[in-house]
């Protein structure tokens, strides 16, 4: 005899599915390895490592942290965004040791999502992150470009057209030098041509380098890759942190809640089932009452213009989210972290590496 059907259970399942996805989805399952190699040290060593979490767009399981020296590690949760992380410490390290975080993740392609336990008011106008600003110049841009709450597509397009992907460095040993002096393989166009000016300040390519070098000397946050929305606005050259901080500033100034997501892109290469993962990746989403949180990935759209429409409202399954939000408060850190995806280490030198394997 078959079991009786629980119509309430079926209804609940349908509601959950509707909350998670508003379109058909694809998924990807991977094991992700996050390695931190620590040199021996006579000083106290502290390490902070983010932990990816299960939510409506990814399922995380088999989370293991191993370490050769048996550092004292505890799993903690910061209260502002509810991100989880490991805090590990040792009075000294007698020899080199490796902290290895292994996680299995099923990641889903998605569009608009209704997240549980996320309050849009925490990401609305007045949030004022340390490098995601509101008002002033952004109000001026909104008025000049005729941007509004009723047409978020236009905000997306404004940032996409105003930003250029690349790092303003003349250091040929820098892995990102290819963006300064190379072509986009998707378009066969120069990433940063010297025939145009950049940002609202109209900066030349030569002066981009001066701005970057000056920021390095002065150790300011007005620089590439720091997620400074004022920098993105003025200079117009950056990476994913800069694109999405700019977008968030415009949204929040218009009283549209917007969030920052950070993790890693997982290579999607035919006939390759495992390999090394490069640097971090980030994206954003914005909230519309009655609809939910809609994702954008503007830097990826700029790198591949054929996907510009797709990334305006969708993100693919070839990524893992580790952290949400900015200005993250961690145990024993004096100031909030602008963002947190790489390990933070005190007391010794270290190196980091990341790997994936399809499951």
Buried (B, 14 or more C-beta within 10 A) or exposed (E): EEEEEEEEEEEEEEEEEEBBBBEEBEEBBBBBBBBBBBBBBEEEBBBBBBBBBEBBBBBBEEBEBEBEBEBEBEEBEBEEBEBBBBBBBBEEBEEBBBBBBBBBBBBBBBBBBBBEEBEBEEBBBEBEBBBBBBBEBBEEBBEEBEBEEEEBEBBBBBBBEBBBBBBBBEEEEEEBBBBBBEEBEEEEEBBBEEEEBBBBEEBEBEBBBEBBBEBEEEEEEBBBBBBBBBBBBBBBBBBBBBBBBBBBBBBBBBEBBBBBBBBBBBEEEEEEEEEEBEBBBBBBBBBBEEEBBBBBBBBBBBBBEEBBEBBBBBBBBBBBBBBBBBBBBBEEBEEBBBBBBBBBBBBBEBEBEBBBEEE
